[in-house]
């Protein structure tokens, strides 16, 4: 499975940004897919995930601001990020778990700064 993220860039505090993740396989068939983020000196953390068994989950720091959703017809996973803060500046990764193996995209950098 290959995952490729897009949509990162420089945004000002308070603005919105939408990230996209494309997959080589059918996203509809994935039991678990989501977004993580990582910054130097910090631990990688869950941003949001979609699970067939659990449903939608969000990291505490993004609840109420970020929304994960997918478009099966376009085979894309999205992360809608609103009310962005400087502390959201991180490398955002798309992730899926398939047959016990985790797959990661190369990541897309989001920088929130005035």
Backbone torsions as a table, in degrees:
resi	resn	phi	psi	omega
1	UNK	NA	130.0	175.0
2	UNK	-113.9	134.1	179.3
3	UNK	-119.9	139.5	179.4
4	UNK	-136.8	122.4	179.3
5	UNK	-94.0	155.1	174.2
6	UNK	-153.4	165.3	175.6
7	UNK	107.3	-5.7	179.4
8	UNK	-71.1	172.4	179.2
9	UNK	158.5	-165.9	-180.0
10	UNK	-97.5	125.6	178.1
11	UNK	-132.5	156.5	179.1
12	UNK	-88.7	153.2	177.5
13	UNK	-54.1	137.6	-180.0
14	UNK	91.1	-14.5	-179.1
15	UNK	-82.7	175.3	-179.8
16	UNK	-116.0	159.0	178.1
17	UNK	-154.3	144.9	176.7
18	UNK	-119.3	125.1	175.1
19	UNK	-97.9	148.8	177.5
20	UNK	-125.2	150.7	177.0
21	UNK	-134.4	120.9	175.5
22	UNK	-103.1	148.7	-178.1
23	UNK	-128.1	152.2	177.4
24	UNK	-75.5	-26.4	175.8
25	UNK	-100.0	177.6	-179.8
26	UNK	-77.5	117.0	179.2
27	UNK	-59.6	-31.0	-179.9
28	UNK	-59.3	-27.7	-176.3
29	UNK	-87.8	-9.3	-177.4
30	UNK	-76.7	131.2	177.6
31	UNK	-77.1	-26.2	-178.5
32	UNK	-145.7	126.6	175.9
33	UNK	-148.7	145.8	-177.5
34	UNK	-169.7	-170.3	-178.7
35	UNK	-121.8	136.8	172.0
36	UNK	-124.3	165.6	174.6
37	UNK	-142.5	156.8	-175.3
38	UNK	-152.0	137.2	174.9
39	UNK	-129.8	151.9	178.9
40	UNK	-54.4	131.6	179.2
41	UNK	83.9	-1.9	179.4
42	UNK	-120.9	157.5	175.9
43	UNK	-78.2	148.6	173.7
44	UNK	-65.0	135.8	-177.1
45	UNK	-130.8	151.1	175.8
46	UNK	-70.8	131.3	173.4
47	UNK	-96.0	-53.9	-179.3
48	UNK	-163.7	150.4	178.9
49	UNK	-146.3	154.3	174.7
50	UNK	-117.5	122.5	-178.6
51	UNK	-129.1	137.5	176.7
52	UNK	-62.7	-34.3	-175.7
53	UNK	-89.3	-34.2	-173.7
54	UNK	-104.4	-26.0	-176.3
55	UNK	94.0	-141.5	-176.9
56	UNK	-98.5	135.2	176.6
57	UNK	-129.9	147.2	178.5
58	UNK	-130.9	147.4	171.1
59	UNK	-69.3	150.0	-175.9
60	UNK	-58.8	-34.7	-174.6
61	UNK	-74.1	-12.5	-177.3
62	UNK	-118.6	-3.4	-179.1
63	UNK	-57.0	133.2	179.7
64	UNK	86.8	-11.9	-179.0
65	UNK	-115.9	-34.8	-177.1
66	UNK	-108.3	150.6	177.6
67	UNK	-136.1	129.6	176.0
68	UNK	-102.0	136.9	175.6
69	UNK	-158.4	165.5	-179.4
70	UNK	-134.6	157.4	176.3
71	UNK	-120.9	101.1	-176.9
72	UNK	-63.4	-33.9	-178.7
73	UNK	-65.2	-36.7	179.0
74	UNK	-92.0	-7.1	-177.5
75	UNK	56.9	45.2	-178.9
76	UNK	-128.0	142.9	171.0
77	UNK	-105.9	138.9	-177.6
78	UNK	-121.5	156.3	169.1
79	UNK	-133.8	107.8	176.3
80	UNK	-88.1	119.7	-176.2
81	UNK	-114.3	118.1	178.3
82	UNK	-115.3	162.3	177.9
83	UNK	48.9	50.7	-176.1
84	UNK	-65.4	144.4	-178.8
85	UNK	-120.4	157.4	177.5
86	UNK	-55.0	-33.1	179.8
87	UNK	-72.0	-5.5	173.5
88	UNK	-84.8	-0.6	178.8
89	UNK	-68.1	107.1	-177.9
90	UNK	-161.7	172.3	171.8
91	UNK	-90.6	123.8	-175.2
92	UNK	-102.4	129.4	-177.5
93	UNK	-117.0	143.3	169.6
94	UNK	-92.1	142.6	-174.4
95	UNK	-142.7	143.0	171.0
96	UNK	-142.2	155.2	178.6
97	UNK	-117.4	120.1	-175.9
98	UNK	-135.8	119.8	-178.8
99	UNK	51.9	41.5	175.6
100	UNK	81.4	2.0	-179.3
101	UNK	-111.6	133.0	176.6
102	UNK	-90.3	135.4	177.1
103	UNK	-119.3	140.2	-177.5
104	UNK	-128.1	145.2	169.6
105	UNK	-84.8	174.4	179.7
106	UNK	-73.9	-16.2	177.8
107	UNK	96.7	156.4	175.0
108	UNK	-134.5	131.3	-174.2
109	UNK	-83.0	130.8	172.7
110	UNK	-116.1	124.4	178.6
111	UNK	-121.8	121.8	-179.3
112	UNK	-109.4	111.7	-175.4
113	UNK	-159.5	147.2	176.1
114	UNK	-93.4	NA	NA
